[in-house]
Amino acid sequence: MADRFDTQVDSLSQPAREAFAITPHASNEIDPLPKAIYVGTGGNITLRAAGSAADVVFKNVASGQILDVRARYIRASGTTASDIVGLS
């Protein structure tokens, strides 16, 4: 099947071209850096955004919600949400 958008330059405002599972971890960086995070099963997410120097907790994230944040890390400690998918 042909991709009519194959010649377009990818940007943050365009839909994701990749989706991949993210397993929260104490120190592993997320690679590739996602445009957004999909939360399959709700809860708290402790993450560090791409341009931040400290972690932050997103509390009570709903199941099925997309967080419009470029997360470099999703920490195991403090994260109760699951079925997390990176969109890049």
C-alpha angles and dihedrals in degrees: 000000000000120000107220090195096051092107094050120106111248116238139169091260094056123085118271118272094197135042122190139168118258121206112197112241138177096241114356116118118227110250122223098030104243128228090217143352125239116207113208098181116028130238137099124326123200110199145154115227119226095256099035131101096205139045122254131196121229102203127209096002107185124238110264094022123138116217110211094215133113101230119196092184136020107195124219090214109079096008113117097160117096142189089055118179128192117219116205 
